Each structure stands twice: as structure tokens, then as C-alpha cells.
Amino acid sequence: MNLLVVILKKEELVTEICKELAEEGVHGGTIIDGMGMASIIEQMDDLPIFGMLKSILADDDENEVVKVMLFVMNDEEMDKARKSIREVVGLDEPNTGIMFALPVSFVEGLGA
């Protein structure tokens, strides 16, 4: 089993991702709101070394809210999910998001 994590900067794609995953047989997951670290750094007044970085970030509206999508799944489901997510999001483009997986040593409560 694996934990597939998707941190999505394009919030508007969540519905399409969920639709594609459901069509591939993935019916369970959790979606939570998050905030990129850049949003926090932008608000800090006591980091003079980041002055230039702050001015760059202040012009970037895309670092406000991110969606964190979490899915526990087996290897076969993960392969299908990764393919679907890549097709919808286009993770090779900048400022879209990241996707990664972690091994899960046990799972309880999935009804399996």
C-alpha cells in the first residue's frame, strides 16, 4: 500500500481530477486546504535577507491556497491515478503542483 500525495496549486482542477480518478476506480481520498511556504515568507517583516524574494513573491498571486490531496492505494491503483493526474494537471509545467508517494506499513478502517 502507498500514500499518494498531490499538492495542487491549480485549485480549479480538483473536480476534474476527482472525476478522472473515479472513472479509474479510485473512490476514496481526502482533500484539504493548504498554504505554500512562500505565502508565509511574503508576510514576514523580520527577514531582511529575503527582501528581494518578498518583492518577487508580492507580485505572484499563485501562492495563496493549495489543495492537498491524499489517497491510500495499492500499486495498481497508484499507477492509474498517477497517469490520470499527470494528464489533468500537466505537472511538467511550472507552478502546477507536485505529486509523490510514501510506503504505508499498515492500513485500518478502509473496510477491506
N, C-alpha and C positions, 0 to 999 in steps of 0.2 A: 504494500500500500504506500501511497505517496500523498503529500500535501502539495497541491498545485496552487501557487500564489501568483496573482496578477495584480500589479499596481498600475492602474489605468489613469492617465492624465486626460483622456478624452471621455469625459463623463457621459456624453451623449451616445456612446457606443454600448453602454451596459445592456440595454434592452436587446439590441441585435446580437450581442454575444450570448445572452441567456437563451434567445430563440435558437441560435445555431447549436448550442450545447444540448438543449432539449431534443432537437432533431437527431443528435448523435447518441441519445440515450443517457445523457448526464442530467439528472433531475434534482440534485441536491447541492447546495453550496451556501455560502454566507457572503454577503456584500456589506462592507462597512465604509463609512466616510473616513478620509484621512487628509493629512496636510503635508505637503512637501517641506523638507528642511529649509529650502530657500525662502519660503514664506516667513519662517521664524527669524532667519538671519536678517531678512529685509527690515524687520521691526526693531532690531537691536540698535540701541544708541551707543552702547559702551564698547563697540568693537571697531576702533578707528582703522585697523588694518584692512577691514572689509569695506571701506568707504567706496572704493571703485566698484566692488561687487554689488554693494547695495544700490548704487545708481543704475547699474545694469539690470538688476532684478526689479527695480521700481518700474521699469518700462515693460516688464514681462507679465502679462495678465494670466498666463497659463499655469502659474504656480500656486493657485489658490486651493482648490479642492481636488483630491484624487479619490478614486474608488479602489478599495482593496477587496479583491475577490478571492475567496478561499474555497478549495474543493479537495475533499479526501476521495481518492480514487485508485483503482488498480492500474497496472501498466498499460493495458489495452485501452482503457478509457482515457488515460492521460495522453496517449499518442493521438487519439481522435480529437480530444479537447485542445491540445496544443495546435494542431493543424487548423482547426476552426478559428481559434483566437487569432492566430497569425494572419489568416485570411481576412478577418473582420478588421483588425486593428492596424495591421501593417507595422509591426514592431521594428522594422528596419528603418523607419522614418524617425527623425529626432522629435523629442517631446511628445511621444505617444504613450510610453509606459515600459514596464519590464515584466517578464514572466520567468519564474523559476520554480523548482520543485525540491522538496525535502523528503527524506525517507520517514515513514511513520512506523514506529515499532509495535504499536497496538492500536486497536480501534474498538470502542464500545459505544453502543447506542445507535448504530446505523440500521438496526432491525435486520441484520444479516446473520 
